[in-house]
Amino acid sequence: MFSFLPRFICFPITFTLFCLNLAFCGFMVFLGGFIKFLVPLKSFHKLLYKPMHFFYRLWSLNNYLIISLFNKVEWKIINDSSLNKQSWYLLIANHQSWLDIFVIAHFARTRIPEPKFFLKESLRYIPFLGMACWALDMPFMKRYKKSFIAKNPHLKGKDIETTKASCRRFEKTPTTIVNFVEGTRFTKEKHDRQGDKFNHLLIPKAGGIAFTLAAMGEQFDKVLNITLAYPDNPGHIMMDMLCGDLKRIVIYVEPLTVDENVMGDYYNDKSYRVQFQQWLNDTWTNKDKLLTKYLT
């Protein structure tokens, strides 16, 4: 609708609208978290679940509306017919831009349970942010470095147990856990440092997704391998969107079975670790071929 606006006019308007959306929905979630903290009753917390996640989905919807109002953008979502909101999913995706978070949130809004991100235990104590994440039941994980475990062997496996305890609330509540397997956003500089193993991707990191599967693997119905592409915006994708120049978004969904290929003890079983790394690399090789198809 307003994609005709010049970039220098479009940018401050869209940026302000995104900030206002985050401020309003974020405040409402924080307020719910504060009430949840004041009334430490599990039965009351269950009552807060729907209104808190309503504002989470409202944030996603408003982001989509802002993008659509200021960009003449085509959304192409492929192979999503088998998804539903009553299942448990581990969603893995390539990471091209900060826009990926908005895109995944919109994709999830009408198809699958609200996306959750595993967060470091230390984030729990950050003012406002920690409270809001806790209000939305984001799972917190506590991981120990190998050097720390070597000095404190009695804590071996304790990080997995702590994370499992954090995830028990999802046993009866359908959930989507999101993992950007590359660990960081794709840039040409990062890609060049890693070599030419992939054309359009960074090398996937197996440890984080293996940790997630160790904590919650038995609960997941599927692993959703999501491929994100912005074929007509090869530069700064987020800036193009804020300036009204985003043209096309492609989301390709590949549901993968949760079986012996992805389940196991990654940190203590060497044969499983090698098998899991091979499975993840094969998945990323196929994703790279798919991106080559869409980007060329």
C-alpha positions, 0 to 999 in steps of 0.5 A, a space after each residue: 500500500 505504501 511501498 511507493 514512499 521514498 526510502 528516506 521517508 519509509 524507514 523512520 515510519 516503519 522503524 517507529 511502528 516496529 518499536 511501538 509494537 514491541 513496546 506495547 506487546 512487550 510491556 503487556 507480557 512483562 506485566 503478565 510476568 510480574 503478576 505471575 511472580 506475585 501470585 506463585 500458584 501453578 493453577 493461576 499461571 495456567 490462566 495467564 498462559 493464553 493472554 500472555 501468548 495472545 500478546 506474543 501472537 499479536 506482536 507477530 501479527 502486527 509485524 506482518 501487517 507493517 511489513 505488508 503495508 510498506 512492502 509489495 512483498 510476495 510470501 511463498 510458503 511451501 509444504 506446510 499442509 501437514 502442520 498443526 497447533 497440537 504437535 510438538 516441533 523442533 524447528 531448525 533454520 538457516 539464519 540470513 537476517 534479523 528479519 528471520 525472527 519476524 518471518 518465523 513468528 508469522 509463519 508459526 502464528 497460524 500453523 504451529 505452537 508459539 515458537 520458543 527459544 532456548 535461553 542461557 540461564 544468565 538471561 533470566 536475571 536481566 531486568 524486563 527481558 528475563 521477566 518477559 521470557 519467563 512469562 512466556 515460558 521460554 526454557 532456560 538452559 544451564 550449560 557447563 564448560 568441559 574445563 568446569 566439569 573436569 574440575 567438578 565431575 559430580 556435575 556431569 550431566 547436571 546441565 541436561 537434568 536442569 534443562 529437562 526440569 525447565 522443559 517439564 511444563 511443555 509435557 502437556 502443552 504443544 510447543 515449538 522450539 527454535 534453533 538457528 543451527 549456524 549460531 549466527 547470521 550469514 555474512 560474506 565475511 563469515 562465509 569466507 572465513 569458513 571456506 567453501 563447504 556451502 555456497 549460501 550457508 555457514 557450517 551448522 553447529 551440532 552441539 546446541 541442537 543435540 543438547 535440545 534433543 537430549 533435553 526434549 527429544 522424546 516430546 517432539 513429533 517432528 523436526 521442522 527443517 525450515 529453509 528461508 530465502 529472500 531471492 530478490 534482496 541479496 544485500 541488507 535484507 532487514 534494511 530493504 524491508 524497513 525501506 519498503 524494498 522487500 520483494 519476495 519471501 520463500 519458506 520451504 518446510 521439510 518435516 523430518 522424523 525424530 528417530 535413532 538418527 537424531 536421538 542419543 547421548 551426543 556428549 558421551 557416545 562417540 559413534 552417535 556423535 559422528 552419526 549425528 554430525 553426518 545427519 546434520 551436514 547432509 541436511 545442510 547440504 540439501 538445504 544449500 542445494 535448495 537455496 541455490 535453486 531459489 537464489 539463482 
